[in-house]
Amino acid sequence: MLNADQIVEKGLLKLEQSKGKKAQVGYDLSLKEVNQIRQNPQSRIGKVLKDKTNLAEYTSISKIQLDGYTGWLLYPGAYDITFWEGCDISSKYVGLIRQRSSMLRNGTVLHSSVFDPGFSTEFMGTVMVVNETIFIEEDARVGQIYFHQCEEVDQENLYNGQWAFDKQRVEQK
């Protein structure tokens, strides 16, 4: 597992707009945007097909003011979140995101898929499941990405899927 200095040194993260910071292991990720994943009979349903994924309906969540702070008031449910940090994962590494303990202690978890060798995006994202109502301040550090070294993946086998290089996530049919 890489430490924060190694992650930065190897260029695995895009930090030009980052509001996060180095952690003891990994790098803290800061919250940029929140969309609720809607599942109801009147909305578009998510589909996982053999060759692609069609997303369920997403609804942008507006920020509010609460006790002098600007952020998102989130009720129990599933949310697609975007971080200020991006990634450019080389052929020798794989990344995973976990919630910070402050999120877990407030009943909120992040569920990350594997960030494969070859994956690149300007702003990473993952799914957040809120079990108890929570307020999250804009730019708060909510997740932590960490990387493991893996066997080097051949160039022709690097990730080049549906989500590569910031292909649209929301406007799929």
C-alpha positions as CSV (number, residue, x, y, z in Angstrom):
1,M,0.0,0.0,0.0
2,L,1.3,3.4,-0.9
3,N,1.6,6.3,1.5
4,A,0.4,9.8,0.6
5,D,3.8,11.1,-0.6
6,Q,4.2,8.1,-2.9
7,I,0.7,8.6,-4.3
8,V,1.5,12.2,-5.2
9,E,5.0,11.5,-6.4
10,K,3.7,8.8,-8.8
11,G,1.0,11.2,-10.2
12,L,-1.9,8.9,-9.4
13,L,-4.1,11.8,-8.5
14,K,-5.1,15.0,-10.2
15,L,-4.9,17.6,-7.5
16,E,-5.1,20.9,-9.5
17,Q,-8.5,21.7,-7.9
18,S,-8.1,19.6,-4.7
19,K,-9.4,20.7,-1.4
20,G,-8.3,17.5,0.2
21,K,-5.0,16.7,1.9
22,K,-2.5,14.0,2.5
23,A,-3.4,11.4,5.1
24,Q,-1.2,8.9,6.9
25,V,-2.2,6.3,4.3
26,G,-3.8,7.5,1.2
27,Y,-5.2,10.9,0.4
28,D,-8.3,12.6,1.8
29,L,-11.0,13.5,-0.8
30,S,-13.2,16.6,-0.6
31,L,-16.8,16.8,-1.6
32,K,-17.6,18.8,-4.8
33,E,-21.1,17.7,-5.8
34,V,-24.0,15.6,-4.6
35,N,-26.8,13.9,-6.7
36,Q,-29.5,11.7,-5.3
37,I,-30.1,8.4,-7.0
38,R,-33.8,8.2,-7.4
39,Q,-35.7,4.9,-7.6
40,N,-39.4,5.2,-8.1
41,P,-41.9,3.9,-10.7
42,Q,-42.1,7.2,-12.5
43,S,-38.3,7.6,-13.0
44,R,-35.8,6.0,-15.3
45,I,-34.6,2.8,-13.7
46,G,-30.9,1.7,-13.6
47,K,-29.9,-1.1,-15.9
48,V,-26.7,-3.2,-15.7
49,L,-26.4,-4.8,-19.2
50,K,-23.7,-7.0,-20.6
51,D,-22.0,-4.2,-22.5
52,K,-22.9,-1.0,-20.6
53,T,-24.7,0.5,-17.7
54,N,-27.7,2.8,-17.9
55,L,-28.0,4.9,-14.7
56,A,-31.1,5.5,-12.7
57,E,-32.5,9.0,-12.5
58,Y,-30.2,11.4,-10.7
59,T,-31.4,14.6,-9.0
60,S,-28.9,17.4,-8.1
61,I,-29.0,18.3,-4.5
62,S,-28.7,22.1,-3.8
63,K,-26.6,23.5,-1.0
64,I,-28.2,25.2,1.9
65,Q,-27.1,27.3,4.9
66,L,-27.2,25.6,8.3
67,D,-25.8,27.2,11.4
68,G,-23.6,29.5,9.3
69,Y,-22.2,26.7,7.1
70,T,-22.9,26.1,3.5
71,G,-23.4,22.5,2.4
72,W,-25.8,19.6,1.8
73,L,-28.6,18.4,4.1
74,L,-29.0,14.8,3.2
75,Y,-31.7,12.4,4.2
76,P,-31.5,8.6,4.2
77,G,-30.9,7.3,0.7
78,A,-28.3,6.6,-2.0
79,Y,-26.3,9.5,-3.5
80,D,-23.8,9.8,-6.3
81,I,-21.0,12.0,-5.1
82,T,-18.2,13.8,-6.9
83,F,-14.9,14.8,-5.4
84,W,-12.6,17.8,-6.2
85,E,-9.8,15.3,-6.9
86,G,-9.3,13.3,-10.1
87,C,-7.0,10.4,-10.9
88,D,-4.7,9.1,-13.6
89,I,-4.0,5.5,-12.6
90,S,-0.9,3.9,-14.2
91,S,-0.6,0.3,-15.2
92,K,0.9,-0.9,-11.9
93,Y,-1.7,0.4,-9.4
94,V,-5.3,-0.1,-8.3
95,G,-7.2,2.4,-6.1
96,L,-10.1,2.1,-3.5
97,I,-12.1,4.7,-1.7
98,R,-13.4,4.4,1.9
99,Q,-15.3,6.9,4.0
100,R,-13.5,8.9,6.7
101,S,-14.4,7.8,10.2
102,S,-16.3,11.0,10.8
103,M,-18.8,9.9,8.1
104,L,-19.0,6.4,9.4
105,R,-19.7,7.6,13.0
106,N,-22.6,9.7,11.6
107,G,-24.2,6.7,9.8
108,T,-22.9,7.4,6.3
109,V,-20.8,5.1,4.2
110,L,-19.0,5.3,0.9
111,H,-19.1,2.3,-1.4
112,S,-16.3,2.4,-4.0
113,S,-15.8,0.2,-7.0
114,V,-12.2,-0.7,-7.9
115,F,-10.4,2.1,-9.7
116,D,-8.6,0.0,-12.3
117,P,-5.2,0.5,-13.9
118,G,-5.6,2.9,-16.8
119,F,-8.6,4.7,-15.3
120,S,-8.4,8.5,-15.6
121,T,-10.9,11.3,-14.7
122,E,-10.8,14.9,-13.8
123,F,-13.1,14.4,-10.8
124,M,-13.5,11.0,-9.1
125,G,-16.8,9.9,-7.7
126,T,-18.5,7.1,-5.9
127,V,-21.7,6.1,-4.1
128,M,-22.6,7.4,-0.6
129,V,-25.3,5.7,1.4
130,V,-26.8,7.9,4.1
131,N,-28.5,6.0,6.9
132,E,-29.2,8.9,9.3
133,T,-29.8,12.5,8.2
134,I,-26.5,14.4,8.0
135,F,-25.3,17.8,7.0
136,I,-22.0,17.9,5.0
137,E,-20.2,21.2,4.5
138,E,-19.1,22.0,1.0
139,D,-15.5,21.0,0.4
140,A,-15.5,18.7,3.5
141,R,-13.1,15.8,3.4
142,V,-15.5,12.8,3.3
143,G,-13.5,10.0,1.7
144,Q,-10.0,8.6,1.5
145,I,-8.4,6.9,-1.5
146,Y,-5.6,4.4,-1.1
147,F,-3.6,2.5,-3.7
148,H,-2.1,-0.9,-3.9
149,Q,0.6,-2.0,-6.3
150,C,-0.5,-4.8,-8.7
151,E,1.1,-6.8,-11.5
152,E,1.6,-4.5,-14.4
153,V,-1.3,-4.5,-16.8
154,D,-0.4,-4.5,-20.6
155,Q,-1.3,-1.4,-22.5
156,E,-4.0,-3.1,-24.5
157,N,-5.7,-4.3,-21.3
158,L,-5.8,-1.0,-19.4
159,Y,-9.3,0.3,-18.4
160,N,-11.0,1.8,-21.4
161,G,-14.7,1.3,-20.4
162,Q,-17.8,3.3,-20.3
163,W,-16.6,5.6,-17.6
164,A,-13.1,6.3,-19.0
165,F,-11.8,9.8,-19.5
166,D,-14.9,11.7,-18.2
167,K,-17.5,10.2,-20.5
168,Q,-20.9,11.4,-19.4
169,R,-22.3,9.5,-16.4
170,V,-25.7,11.1,-16.1
171,E,-27.0,11.6,-19.7
172,Q,-27.2,8.0,-20.7
173,K,-30.2,6.3,-22.3
